[in-house]
């Protein structure tokens, strides 16, 4: 009966959006947390907010002919910016 789940296009779009968000969420929350502690609360909230705006945009645009490329770029930019800020602050703390 698992074919019944996969045959509904609207369910699969929602399911894939949700699963993709959860996969990214596992890494995003620790990055926001570490960035807020080691770099800046403002920077962490800015990049975290950009990520969540991008995810909402992504989820809204995904069902319409997969026109979600700008949202993916926004999410990727904010994720990479958080990652680089955490890596650079860690390297700076280790060298001091």
C-alpha positions in Angstrom: 0.0 0.0 0.0 3.0 2.3 -0.1 2.3 3.1 -3.7 -0.8 5.0 -2.6 1.3 7.5 -0.8 3.7 8.1 -3.7 1.0 8.4 -6.3 -0.4 11.7 -4.8 1.6 14.5 -6.4 0.6 17.2 -3.9 1.5 14.9 -0.9 4.9 14.2 -2.4 5.7 17.8 -2.9 4.8 18.7 0.7 6.6 15.6 2.0 9.8 16.3 0.0 9.8 20.0 1.2 9.3 18.9 4.8 12.0 16.3 4.7 14.5 18.5 3.0 13.9 21.2 5.6 14.4 18.7 8.4 17.7 17.5 6.9 19.0 21.1 6.7 17.5 22.0 10.1 19.7 19.5 11.9 22.8 21.4 10.8 21.4 24.9 10.8 20.3 25.1 14.5 23.8 24.3 15.8 25.4 26.7 13.4 23.0 29.5 14.5 23.7 28.7 18.1 27.5 28.6 17.8 27.5 31.7 15.7 25.4 33.5 18.3 27.8 32.5 21.0 31.1 32.9 19.3 30.6 35.7 16.7 27.5 37.8 17.1 23.8 37.5 18.0 22.9 39.9 15.4 24.8 38.1 12.6 23.4 34.7 13.7 19.8 36.1 13.7 20.3 37.8 10.4 21.6 34.8 8.5 19.2 32.5 10.3 16.3 34.7 9.3 17.5 34.8 5.7 17.6 31.0 5.7 14.0 30.7 7.0 12.7 33.3 4.6 14.4 31.4 1.8 12.8 28.1 3.0 9.3 29.6 3.0 10.0 31.1 -0.4 11.3 27.7 -1.5 8.2 25.8 -0.2 5.9 28.3 -1.9 7.6 28.2 -5.2 8.5 24.5 -5.3 5.1 23.2 -6.6 5.0 25.8 -9.4 7.2 24.3 -12.1 10.2 24.1 -9.8 10.9 27.9 -10.0 12.6 27.9 -6.7 16.2 28.6 -7.8 16.5 32.1 -6.1 15.2 30.7 -2.9 17.7 27.9 -3.0 20.5 30.4 -3.6 19.3 32.5 -0.6 19.2 29.4 1.7 22.6 28.3 0.4 24.1 31.8 0.9 22.9 32.1 4.5 24.0 28.6 5.4 27.5 29.0 3.9 27.8 32.4 5.6 26.9 30.9 9.0 29.3 28.0 8.4 32.2 30.3 7.4 31.6 32.6 10.3 31.6 29.6 12.7 34.7 28.1 11.1 36.6 31.5 11.2 35.7 32.2 14.8 36.8 28.7 15.8 40.1 29.1 14.0 40.6 32.5 15.5 39.9 31.2 19.0 42.3 28.3 18.5 45.1 30.6 17.4 44.8 32.9 20.3 
